[in-house]
Amino acid sequence: MVTTSQKLVISGYYGFRNSGDEAVLKSILTALEEESLRSNVTIEPIVLSGDPESTTSMYGVRSVHRMKLKEVREAIKESDGLISGGGSLLQDATGLKSIPYYLGVIKLAQWLKKPTFIYAQGIGPVNRKIFNPMIRSVFKACNYVSVRDEQSAEYLRGLGLQWNQIHVVPDPVMGLPLPETKAEEVSSVKSNIERSNSTETPFEESSEQSSSSEKLKLNAQGASVHTKLPVIGVSVRFWESDRKELTAIAAGLKKLCSKKAVHLRFMPFHLPIDEQASRFVMEMLGDLGNKGSEVSITKDLTDPQLMLQEVSNCDVVIGMRLHSLIYAASQYVPPVGISYDPKIDQFMLRLDSETVGSTDALDGDKLAKTVASLLDQRSQWLKEHEESITELKQEAKVPAQQIIKYLGRKG
């Protein structure tokens, strides 16, 4: 079998210290590499980034600056195709520049006669109708279109795309693997459980371990640490101008800690702004040590797999950031979603779950009760969701499979 080398430009919100978007990039790169090993196609990625030096250093791939048009054009010109995605690239909720930029990059590739692929994007909200014909024109000319939720597919169908042109797949981050050392540890634990014929699901402690309240964990640097407390991951961001959602979260966490000693582990996903939001909540919590609880925060964590490792150590994750919830689900950790955007609700629905509330109407008491219930009934949650989560993890690889298949035929 003759192996062909194909250069793919990857466009997205990369190089901005956002763990969720970096996880999308890492997931796409990993999926493409895995699929290429099973085919006669070798992929050479070229990533459009806000910080090319950092992107090259972190992932070992070639990168060019996303805002330097000449570099972008030359990269696309020498490539064999363009991937746009994933993430919420085509939306006008955070400004008017995103949609024209990302469509412009795709259109440039189409002008240069390159195949274009939409990779598990979340479309919308698109509030300004002026963008609709632009999106329709560009997407109809794409060689492959996949979106991460049914609402995005419905939007595109409303623009005139045929149902068989649109593939609904999970967010690519559902397929992101743990760092190698942690993955080996989980695999070892799983095999031990299987050998003992335990009825517990993987990623739970064995019955011998659970007889003690002490659990073996790995921190982001890979060092073993022990904790006697359930770990509650917390991912927050600023959203409401009066910070009422963060005040409600703090009230709920204080209520939880008044009933149960826990370790609150704050995990800022978008630096530095999410660290500021985290510390805002931490200040409202005050000193919880007299109640037996602990509070900590990850520091300058931008590597997506190390953040995934942090999430895998949690017993429950409370998240405003979408990818904090996706990280949790992918590691079979119960997610508690707080909605500031429809994409949060849409992801929770894929898990047959609902958000605990929204940023404009969040009840701290309900948050505390929900988390406490999941801590007490985590085994039941795992039994109900493990099979569907495993399916989502496999389906997350479909876009990479389709792109490699297309390039194999073309090559």
C-alpha positions, 0 to 999 in steps of 0.5 A: 500500500502506497502512503500519501502525505496530505497537509491539512490547515486547521482553523479555530480559536486556538492560541488564546489560553482557553483550555476548552478550545485547546482541547478541541485542537488536541482532540482533532489532532489525536483523532486524525493521527489515530485514523491515519495510522489505520489508512494509507494517508499521513497527515501534516497539520498546519494550525492557524493560531493566535500564538503560533510559537505556543501552539508549535511548542505544545503540539509539535505541529507547524503553526502560522498566525491566524491574523496574518493574511499572507501567511494564512493564504500561503499555508492554505495554498500549499495544503490539501484541504482545510478543517474549520472547527470545532467549537462555537466559531459561527456565532455573533453573541460575543461580537460581529467579527467571528462569523466573517473571519471564520467564513472568510478562511473557509471561502479563501480555501474554496477559492483556492480549490481546496476541499473544506471540512466542517469539524463538529461545530456548534452553530449559533446563536446567529442573531443577525440575519445578514449572516445567514446567506453567507453561512449558506453559501459557504457551507453548501460548497463544503465537502463534509459538514458535521455539527455537534448538536441537533439544534445546529443541524436544524439551523443549517437545514433552515438555511437550505442544506439537505439533511444528508449533507449534515452529520450530527456528532459529539464534540471532539473533546469527548474523544480526548485521551488522558495523558499516557501515565494517567491512562495506564493507571486507569487501565490497570485499575479497570483490569484489576476490577475485571479480574475480581469480577466486581460489579462496580463500573470502571473508574470507581474504587474497588470495594477494598479501596472504598472501605477507606475514605482515602483515595489515590489521586494524581495531580496535574504534574503527575505526582501521587497525592491522597485526599480524604474528601470527595473532590468537587471540580468547579469551573466558573466564568463571569457572565451576569453584570451583577455577578448574581450567578457567582453569588448563587454558586458561592451560596450553594457551595457554602450550603453543601459544605455545611452538610458535608466536608468536601474538597472544592477544586476550582479549575479556570478554563480560560486564563486569566479571566476565569481565575479572576472569577474563581477567586471572586467565588473563593473570597465569598466562601470564606474559611471553610476549614472549621467545617472540615472542607478544603478549597484549592485552585489549579494554577496556570494550567493550559495543557488540555490533557493535564486539565482533563487529568484534573477533572478525572480526579473529581467526584462531581464537576460543577461547570459553567464552561461547556468543556468542563462538562464535556471533560467530566462526562468523557471521564465518567464524572457526573457533570452539573451544568449551569447554563449561560448559553443554549450549548450548555443545555444542548450538551446536557440533553445529550446525556439525558440530563438537565442543567441545575439552573441558568445564570439569571435564575440559579438557586444555591440550595438546589445546587447544593442538593444536586451535588450532594445527591450525585455524591451519594448516588454516583454508582447509580449515575455511572450505571445509567450513563456509562454505555451512552458516554462510551458510544459518544466517545467512539462517535467523536472520531467519525469526522476524522474517519470521514476526512481521512477517507475522503483524502485517501480517495483523492490521493 
